[in-house]
C-alpha cells in the first residue's frame, strides 16, 4: 500500500495586507488574478513560500476512518493555519486612524479625566486630537517593504555581518499566536532598525516601536511613523490625560494583536553598562493585558551588541561633561557618513517570559489581582513590577555576545600604560576564556572564534588599537591611543558582568596576599548584593559560595595562586597578571565606598540626599579620569542605597557610630582596603 503524504503550502506574493484594497465590489476572481500578476511583477523577490507540517493519508485513514466529517474539519484546520501564517508574516489589520481616534477619545478612562476638567468641549477635542496624532504610528506595509530594500544595502555596506542567535525561539512563539513584546537593551539608534530588519527577513511582522519624542522631527518623524514608531514624551508626570491616551493607544494595539518593541532602559547607555530599568511601559503593558485577559502576551528580552558604535564620539563628549546634542536632520546626515566598516553586529534572543504565567504566579503570592490593575501604582505592585523589570535585564545580560574587541579592551584598560605585549595578551585571553567556559554563564553567552590573524587585520581592530612592532609577532606591543580610551572602556563594560566576580575574588587575594577561604567567601557574600543590582547578575546569594570556589579553581589552574589547606596564597611572580583581572572590580568598589563615606560623615541620611550627593561627588572625582568611566545613572545609585537600608547597614534613626552600626564600619574598612 502506497502512503501518500500531503504537504500544505502557503504562497504569499508580497506582504501588503488586504485592507489596502477596501472596495468590496472589486474582489472577484478576475481582480484577484490580476492582483497576483501585479504583485509578482512588483514584489516578486519578496514572495514567501511557507511549508506547513506534512500529513499522512495512511495515518488519517487508520485514525479517523469513522469520522465522516473529518475531511471537512481537516480543510478548515488547514485554512485556519494559512490565515495564521499570513498574520504572523504580514501582521494584523490596522484600524483606520479616524476610527482609532474615535475609540480613544470616547474611551471610559479618557472621558473620566475630561469630566474633571474644563467644560470647553472644542478645546478638549483639539487637545485630544493633538495628543493622539503625536503618539500614534502610521504603519505602512509598503513603507516597510521599501525600507527593507534600503536597509539591506545599508547594512551590507556598514556591517561585516549581522550575527543572529536563538531566533527559533521567536518563530515558535509567533506560530502559537502570542502577542510579542520585544524588549532589547539600548546602545544605539541602530537597535530598532536592525531588530525590525531581522524579524522582517525571518518572516515575522515588524513590531510597533515606542520611540522618544526627540526623534519626532521633520522628515525623520514621519518616516519612522510609517515604519511603526509611536512617540512618547520623556516625562508626563502629572499629565493624567496624556497617560490615559497613551494607555488606551497601547490597549488598542494589543486588541489588534500587534507586536510592540520598547527599550526598558529608557535611553541609550553611554558607558556600555546597562541603565537601571524604567517600569512605565511595563506597567502599561500589564494593565492592557489585564483589561484583555484572553490575549496571550510574551515578553522577549534581547541582547544587541556591536564591535563599533556609530554614536561613540557623541558618547565621549557627554561623558566628558558636554551637553547632549539634540537630534536633527543635519545630525542624521552626518551620521550616515560614519556607516562604514562598523564590524559585526550581534543579536541574541533570551529566554522569554509568558506574561499570563508570571501574573498567575504573582497572584498566587499576593492573592489580589486588583493590585496589578485599578490601584496601580501602589508600592507593593510597583515593587513586583520592578522585580519583573530586573528579571528582564538579567535575562538580557545572560545572553551577552562576547567578541574579541571587548576582550582586548578589557585586558588593555586594566594595564597601567594601556599597552601590553602580544604574548601576554594571548595568555590573558586564554585565562578569560577559561572563566567564560567554566562560570555558570557558559550555557547562555556566545563566545567568539579565536582567529587572531583575521582580527588583527580587521579595520575595526586598527581603528581601536595600535601596534608597535617588535622583534617578532610575540614581541609586538598592542596599545591604545588617548582618543580611544573612552571607546575601549565602553567595550570593556559590555562584558563587565561576566568578569566582575572573578575580578572581585582576584582583588581580595591580590590585596591580602594570603587569606583563609572562609574569610574570602564572607567578603564576596557581603559585597555580592551590591554587585547584583549594579550589573544585573543572575546568581542567587546561596550560589556565591560555590561560584567563589569555582573561580579559585580556575585561578589555581592558571598558576596565579596556590591553595594550601584552607588558605589561599597569591604567587609573587603572577601578581601582575592577578592585578589585571582585579582591576575590573575597583571602579565599583570606589563608588560604593563614596556612598558609605557620605553616610558616615553626614547627619542627614535620607535616601534622596544620599543619591544626589554621592552622584555629584562621583562625577567630580572622576570627571577627568576617562579610564574609570562608570555607570552614572541616578536610579542605579538609588538601588545601591536601598541595599544599604535593606541589609541594615543604615538604620532609619541615622545612627552610624561604632556601637550602633559595626556592620557599616566593617564594610567601609573592607572597601578602603580593597581599593
C-alpha positions in Angstrom: 0.0 0.0 0.0 1.4 3.4 -1.0 1.5 6.0 1.7 0.6 9.4 0.3 2.0 12.5 2.1 0.1 15.8 1.9 2.2 19.0 2.3 0.1 22.2 2.7 2.0 25.1 1.1 1.1 28.8 1.5 2.4 31.2 -1.1 2.4 34.9 -0.3 3.0 37.3 -3.1 4.4 40.4 -1.3 3.3 41.5 2.2 0.6 44.1 1.6 -2.5 43.4 3.7 -5.9 43.2 2.0 -7.2 46.3 3.8 -5.3 48.4 1.3 -7.8 47.1 -1.3 -11.0 48.1 0.5 -13.6 48.2 -2.4 -15.5 45.1 -1.9 -17.1 45.1 -5.4 -13.6 44.7 -6.9 -12.9 41.5 -5.1 -13.9 39.0 -7.7 -11.8 36.2 -9.3 -10.7 38.3 -12.2 -9.5 41.1 -9.9 -7.7 38.6 -7.6 -5.9 37.1 -10.6 -4.9 40.5 -11.9 -3.7 41.5 -8.5 -1.5 38.4 -8.2 0.2 39.2 -11.5 0.8 42.8 -10.4 2.2 41.6 -7.1 4.6 39.1 -8.8 5.8 41.9 -11.1 6.5 44.5 -8.3 7.1 42.2 -5.3 8.4 39.1 -6.9 11.5 39.0 -4.9 9.5 39.3 -1.7 7.4 36.2 -2.4 7.3 33.8 0.5 6.6 30.1 0.3 5.7 28.5 3.7 5.6 24.7 4.1 3.3 23.5 6.8 3.5 20.2 8.7 3.0 17.2 6.4 0.0 14.9 6.7 0.0 11.1 6.1 -3.2 9.8 4.3 -2.4 6.3 5.6 -2.4 7.7 9.2 -5.6 9.7 8.6 -7.4 6.5 7.2 -6.4 4.4 10.2 -7.1 7.0 12.9 -10.2 8.9 11.6 -12.0 6.5 9.2 -15.1 6.5 11.3 -15.4 10.3 11.3 -17.4 11.3 8.1 -16.8 15.0 8.7 -13.0 14.6 9.1 -12.0 15.8 5.7 -14.1 19.0 6.1 -12.5 19.6 9.5 -9.1 19.0 8.0 -9.6 21.5 5.2 -11.0 24.0 7.7 -7.9 23.5 10.0 -5.5 24.0 7.1 -7.3 27.2 6.1 -7.0 28.5 9.7 -3.3 27.7 9.6 -2.9 29.5 6.3 -4.6 32.6 7.9 -2.4 32.4 11.0 0.8 32.1 8.9 -0.3 35.2 6.9 -1.0 37.0 10.2 2.5 36.1 11.5 4.3 37.3 8.4 2.2 40.4 7.5 0.8 41.4 10.8 -2.6 42.4 11.9 -5.2 44.5 10.1 -4.7 48.1 11.3 -7.6 50.3 12.3 -8.3 53.4 10.2 -6.7 56.3 12.0 -10.0 58.1 12.2 -11.7 55.1 13.9 -8.7 54.7 16.2 -9.1 58.4 17.2 -12.8 57.9 18.0 -12.2 54.8 20.1 -9.5 56.5 22.2 -11.5 59.8 22.5 -14.6 58.1 23.7 -12.9 55.5 25.9 -14.0 55.3 29.5 -10.7 56.3 31.1 -10.2 59.4 28.9 -13.8 60.6 29.5 -13.4 60.2 33.3 -10.4 62.5 33.3 -12.1 65.1 31.0 -15.1 65.2 33.2 -13.0 66.6 36.0 -11.5 69.3 33.6 -12.9 72.3 31.8 -16.2 72.0 30.0 -14.8 73.6 26.9 -15.5 70.7 24.5 -13.8 72.3 21.5 -10.6 72.9 23.4 -10.7 69.3 24.9 -11.3 67.8 21.5 -8.4 69.7 19.9 -6.1 68.7 22.8 -7.0 65.0 22.5 -6.6 65.1 18.7 -3.1 66.6 19.0 -2.1 64.0 21.6 -3.3 61.0 19.6 -1.7 62.4 16.4 1.6 62.9 18.2 1.6 59.4 19.7 0.1 57.2 17.0 2.0 55.4 14.3 1.0 55.4 10.7 2.1 51.8 10.0 2.5 51.1 6.2 3.4 47.7 4.7 4.7 49.4 1.6 7.0 51.7 3.5 8.4 48.7 5.4 8.9 46.8 2.2 10.9 49.6 0.6 12.8 50.4 3.8 13.9 46.8 3.9 15.4 47.1 0.4 17.3 50.2 1.6 18.4 48.7 4.9 19.7 45.6 3.1 22.1 47.7 1.1 23.0 49.9 4.1 23.8 47.0 6.4 25.8 45.2 3.7 27.9 48.4 3.4 28.1 49.2 7.1 28.5 45.8 8.8 30.7 42.9 8.1 28.0 40.6 9.4 24.7 40.6 11.4 25.2 37.7 13.7 21.8 36.3 14.9 21.3 33.7 17.7 18.2 31.8 19.1 15.7 33.3 16.6 14.0 29.9 16.5 12.5 30.7 19.9 10.7 33.6 18.5 9.3 31.9 15.4 7.9 29.1 17.5 6.1 31.6 19.8 4.8 33.5 16.8 3.3 30.4 15.3 1.5 29.7 18.6 -0.3 33.1 18.2 1.3 35.1 21.1 1.4 38.9 21.1 5.2 39.6 21.1 6.7 42.4 23.3 10.3 42.8 22.2 12.5 44.3 25.0 16.1 44.9 23.8 18.9 46.6 25.5 19.6 50.1 24.1 23.1 51.0 22.9 22.5 52.8 19.6 19.8 54.2 17.3 20.7 51.2 15.0 19.0 48.9 17.5 15.4 49.2 16.4 16.4 49.3 12.7 18.4 46.1 13.0 15.7 44.3 15.0 12.9 45.2 12.6 15.1 44.2 9.6 15.9 40.8 11.1 12.3 40.0 12.0 11.1 41.0 8.6 13.6 38.8 6.8 12.8 35.9 9.2 9.1 36.1 8.1 7.8 37.8 11.2 5.9 41.1 11.0 8.0 44.0 12.4 6.7 45.5 15.7 5.3 48.9 16.6 8.2 50.7 18.3 7.9 53.1 21.3 10.4 55.9 20.4 11.4 59.0 22.3 9.7 62.3 21.2 13.2 63.7 20.5 13.1 61.7 17.2 9.8 63.2 16.0 11.3 65.9 13.8 10.9 66.6 10.1 11.3 64.4 8.0 12.5 61.6 10.2 9.5 61.6 12.4 7.0 61.0 9.5 9.2 58.2 8.1 9.6 56.4 11.4 5.8 56.6 11.9 5.3 54.8 8.6 7.7 52.1 9.9 5.7 51.6 13.0 7.1 54.1 15.5 4.8 55.7 18.0 6.3 58.6 20.0 6.3 59.0 23.8 7.3 62.1 25.8 10.3 61.8 28.0 8.2 62.9 31.0 4.5 63.2 31.5 4.3 63.2 35.3 1.0 64.7 36.5 -0.4 64.8 32.9 -3.2 62.3 33.5 -4.9 62.9 30.1 -1.7 62.1 28.2 -1.1 59.0 30.3 -4.7 57.8 29.7 -4.4 58.5 26.0 -1.1 56.5 25.7 -2.6 53.7 27.8 -5.7 53.5 25.5 -3.5 53.5 22.4 -1.4 50.7 23.8 -4.5 48.8 24.6 -5.8 49.2 21.0 -2.5 47.8 19.7 -3.0 44.7 21.9 -6.6 44.3 20.8 -5.5 44.3 17.2 -2.8 41.8 18.2 0.2 43.9 17.1 3.7 43.2 18.4 5.4 46.0 20.2 9.0 47.0 20.9 10.3 49.2 23.7 13.5 49.9 25.5 13.2 49.2 29.2 16.3 51.3 30.0 14.5 54.4 28.6 17.7 55.8 27.0 20.9 54.6 25.3 23.7 53.5 27.6 26.7 55.9 27.2 29.1 53.7 29.1 28.3 50.2 27.9 26.8 49.2 31.3 23.0 48.7 31.3 21.0 51.5 32.8 18.6 50.8 35.6 15.2 49.8 34.2 12.3 52.2 33.9 8.9 50.5 34.5 6.4 52.9 32.9 5.8 50.9 29.7 5.9 47.6 31.6 3.2 48.8 33.9 1.0 49.9 31.0 1.6 46.5 29.3 0.4 44.7 32.3 -2.6 47.0 32.6 -3.5 46.4 29.0 -3.1 42.7 29.4 -5.4 42.6 32.4 -8.1 44.6 30.5 -7.9 41.9 27.8 -7.2 38.8 29.8 -7.8 36.5 26.8 -4.8 37.8 25.0 -1.6 35.8 25.3 1.4 38.1 25.7 5.1 37.1 25.8 7.9 39.4 26.9 11.1 38.8 24.8 14.4 40.2 26.2 17.0 40.7 23.5 20.7 41.4 23.7 22.1 43.7 20.9 25.8 44.3 20.7 28.3 45.9 18.3 32.0 45.9 17.5 31.7 49.6 16.8 29.0 52.1 17.9 28.3 54.9 15.4 27.5 57.3 18.3 30.7 56.7 20.2 32.0 60.3 19.5 28.9 61.9 21.0 29.1 59.5 24.0 32.7 60.6 24.6 31.5 64.3 24.7 28.7 63.5 27.1 31.0 61.5 29.4 33.4 64.4 29.5 30.6 66.8 30.5 29.4 68.3 27.3 25.6 68.8 26.7 23.8 66.1 24.7 23.3 67.2 21.1 19.7 67.5 20.0 18.7 65.1 17.1 18.1 66.9 13.8 18.4 66.3 10.1 21.9 67.6 10.0 22.9 65.2 12.7 21.3 62.3 10.8 23.1 63.2 7.6 26.4 63.5 9.4 25.9 60.0 10.9 25.3 58.4 7.5 28.9 59.1 6.6 30.0 57.0 9.6 28.1 54.0 8.3 31.1 52.2 7.0 33.4 49.4 8.4 31.5 49.0 11.6 32.5 45.4 12.0 29.9 42.9 13.3 26.5 43.5 15.0 25.1 40.8 17.3 21.5 39.9 18.2 20.8 37.2 20.7 17.2 36.4 21.9 17.0 35.5 25.6 14.5 33.2 27.3 11.0 34.8 27.0 8.6 35.4 29.9 5.0 34.3 29.3 3.0 37.1 30.9 0.0 35.1 31.9 2.2 32.6 33.8 4.1 35.3 35.5 0.9 37.1 36.6 -0.7 33.9 37.8 2.5 33.2 39.9 2.4 36.7 41.4 -1.4 36.5 42.0 -0.8 33.3 44.0 1.6 35.2 46.2 -0.4 38.4 46.6 -3.9 36.8 46.4 -5.2 40.1 44.9 -5.3 40.7 41.2 -6.6 44.3 41.6 -3.1 45.3 42.8 -2.0 45.0 39.2 -4.9 46.9 37.7 -7.1 49.6 39.2 -4.8 50.5 42.1 -1.6 50.9 40.2 0.8 52.5 41.1 0.9 51.0 44.6 4.2 50.5 46.5 3.7 46.7 46.6 2.6 46.4 42.9 5.5 48.7 41.8 7.9 46.5 43.7 6.6 43.4 42.0 6.8 45.0 38.6 10.3 46.3 39.5 11.3 42.7 40.1 9.9 41.8 36.7 11.9 44.6 35.1 15.1 43.5 36.9 14.5 39.9 35.7 14.3 41.1 32.1 17.6 42.9 32.5 19.2 39.8 34.0 17.9 37.7 31.1 19.4 40.2 28.6 22.8 40.0 30.4 22.6 36.2 30.5 22.8 36.1 26.6 25.6 38.6 26.1 27.7 38.0 22.9 31.4 38.3 23.6 33.7 39.5 20.9 37.5 39.8 20.7 37.3 43.6 20.7 35.6 43.6 24.1 38.1 41.0 25.4 41.1 43.0 24.2 39.5 46.2 25.6 39.0 44.6 29.0 42.7 43.4 29.1 44.2 46.7 27.9 42.1 49.0 30.0 43.4 47.2 33.1 47.1 47.8 32.3 48.9 50.8 33.8 50.0 52.2 30.4 47.2 50.9 28.3 49.7 48.6 26.5 50.8 45.0 26.6 52.9 42.6 24.7 51.1 40.3 22.4 52.5 37.2 24.2 51.0 38.5 27.5 47.7 39.3 25.7 47.5 35.7 24.5 47.8 34.3 28.0 45.2 36.7 29.3 42.8 35.8 26.5 43.2 32.1 27.4 42.5 33.0 31.0 39.4 34.9 30.1 38.1 32.0 28.0 38.7 29.7 30.9 36.5 32.0 33.0 33.7 32.2 30.4 33.7 28.5 29.8 33.6 27.4 33.5 31.5 30.0 35.3 27.7 29.2 35.0 27.2 31.8 32.2 28.8 29.3 29.8 25.4 27.8 28.7 24.0 31.2 27.6 26.7 33.5 26.3 28.1 33.4 22.8 31.9 33.2 22.6 34.0 34.3 19.5 36.2 32.0 17.4 39.8 32.7 18.1 41.2 33.8 14.8 43.9 36.4 15.7 45.3 36.9 12.2 41.8 37.8 10.9 41.1 40.0 13.9 44.4 41.9 13.8 43.9 42.7 10.1 40.4 43.8 10.7 39.7 47.5 10.1 37.7 47.8 13.4 40.8 46.5 15.3 43.0 49.0 13.5 40.6 51.8 14.4 40.5 50.9 18.1 44.0 49.6 18.8 47.5 50.4 17.6 50.6 48.1 17.2 54.2 48.8 17.9 56.3 46.3 16.0 58.8 44.1 18.0 61.5 41.6 17.1 58.8 39.0 16.3 55.0 38.7 16.5 55.0 37.8 20.1 57.1 40.8 21.0 54.7 43.2 19.3 53.1 45.7 21.7 49.4 46.4 21.4 48.5 49.8 22.8 45.6 52.3 22.9 45.9 56.0 21.9 44.4 58.6 24.2 41.5 59.5 22.0 40.3 55.8 22.1 40.4 55.4 25.9 36.7 56.0 26.4 35.9 53.7 23.5 37.8 50.7 24.9 36.3 51.4 28.3 32.9 51.2 26.7 33.6 47.9 25.0 35.1 46.6 28.3 32.0 47.5 30.2 29.8 45.4 27.8 31.3 42.2 29.3 32.0 43.6 32.8 29.2 41.5 34.4 31.0 38.3 33.2 34.3 39.4 34.8 33.1 41.1 38.0 33.0 38.1 40.3 36.4 36.7 39.1 37.7 40.2 39.4 36.4 40.6 43.0 37.9 37.3 44.1 41.2 38.2 42.4 41.2 41.6 44.0 40.7 40.2 47.5 43.6 37.7 47.0 45.8 40.3 45.4 45.2 42.7 48.3 45.5 40.3 51.2 48.3 38.2 49.6 47.2 35.3 51.8 43.7 34.7 53.1 41.5 32.0 54.6 38.9 30.6 52.2 36.1 31.3 54.7 37.1 34.9 55.1 37.3 35.4 51.3 33.9 33.9 50.9 32.4 36.1 53.6 33.7 39.2 51.9 32.3 38.1 48.5 28.9 37.3 50.1 28.9 40.7 51.8 29.6 42.6 48.6 27.5 40.5 46.2 24.1 42.1 46.8 25.6 45.5 45.6 27.2 43.9 42.6 23.9 42.2 41.7 21.9 45.4 41.4 24.8 47.2 39.7 25.4 44.7 36.9 22.1 42.7 36.9 23.8 39.4 37.9 21.7 36.2 37.7 23.1 34.3 40.7 21.3 33.8 43.9 23.1 34.6 47.2 23.1 30.8 48.0 25.2 30.1 44.9 28.0 32.5 45.7 30.0 30.1 47.8 30.0 27.5 45.0 30.9 30.2 42.4 33.7 31.6 44.5 35.2 28.1 44.8 35.0 27.6 41.0 36.8 30.9 40.4 39.6 29.9 42.8 40.0 26.6 41.0 40.4 28.5 37.7 43.0 30.8 39.2 44.9 27.7 40.5 44.7 26.1 37.1 46.3 29.2 35.5 49.0 29.2 38.2 48.0 32.7 39.6 47.5 31.4 43.1 48.1 28.3 45.3 45.9 26.7 47.9 47.4 25.1 51.0 45.0 23.5 53.5 42.3 26.1 53.8 44.5 29.1 53.0 44.9 30.8 49.6 48.2 32.5 48.6 49.0 34.8 45.7 52.2 33.9 43.8 54.6 36.8 43.7 55.6 36.1 40.1 51.9 36.3 39.0 50.8 39.4 40.9 50.8 41.5 37.7 48.5 39.1 35.9 46.3 38.9 39.0 46.2 42.7 39.1 45.0 42.9 35.5 41.8 40.9 36.4 41.4 42.5 39.8 41.2 46.0 38.2 37.6 45.5 36.9 36.1 45.5 40.4 37.8 48.6 41.7 35.7 51.2 40.0 32.6 49.8 41.5 34.1 49.4 45.0 35.3 53.0 44.8 31.7 54.1 44.0 30.3 52.1 46.9 32.9 53.5 49.3 31.9 57.1 48.4 28.3 56.4 49.2 29.3 54.8 52.6 31.7 57.6 53.5 29.0 60.2 52.8 26.7 58.2 55.2 29.4 58.1 57.8 30.0 61.9 57.6 26.6 63.4 57.1 24.0 63.7 59.9 21.1 63.7 57.3 20.9 60.4 55.6 17.6 60.4 53.6 17.8 58.1 50.5 17.3 61.1 48.2 20.1 63.1 49.8 22.5 60.1 49.5 21.6 59.5 45.9 22.2 63.1 44.8 25.2 63.9 47.0 27.1 60.7 46.1 26.3 61.1 42.5 27.6 64.6 42.3 30.8 63.7 44.3 31.5 60.7 42.0 31.1 62.9 38.9 33.5 65.5 40.3 36.1 62.9 41.3 36.1 61.0 38.1 35.3 63.8 35.6 38.9 63.9 34.3 39.7 60.2 34.7 38.3 58.8 31.5 39.8 55.3 32.2 37.3 54.9 35.1 34.1 56.0 33.3 31.4 54.1 35.1 27.6 53.9 35.4 26.4 57.4 36.4 22.7 56.5 36.3 20.9 58.1 39.3 18.5 55.2 39.6 21.4 52.8 39.9 22.8 54.9 42.8 19.4 54.8 44.4 19.3 51.0 44.1 22.6 50.7 45.9 21.3 52.9 48.7 18.2 50.7 49.0 20.5 47.7 49.5 22.3 49.5 52.4 18.9 50.0 54.0 17.6 46.6 53.2 20.7 44.8 54.7 20.7 47.1 57.8 23.9 49.0 57.1 21.9 52.1 57.7 19.2 52.5 60.4 16.3 54.8 60.0 17.4 56.7 63.0 20.6 57.6 61.1 22.9 56.4 63.9 26.2 55.5 62.4 28.5 55.3 65.5 30.6 52.2 66.3 28.4 50.8 69.0 25.2 51.0 66.9 26.5 50.2 63.5 29.5 48.0 63.5 28.3 46.4 60.2 28.7 49.7 58.3 32.2 50.3 59.7 33.3 46.8 58.7 32.0 47.4 55.2 33.8 50.7 54.9 37.0 49.3 56.3 36.9 46.4 53.8 36.2 48.7 50.8 39.1 51.0 51.7 41.4 48.1 51.9 40.4 46.6 48.6 40.7 49.8 46.5 
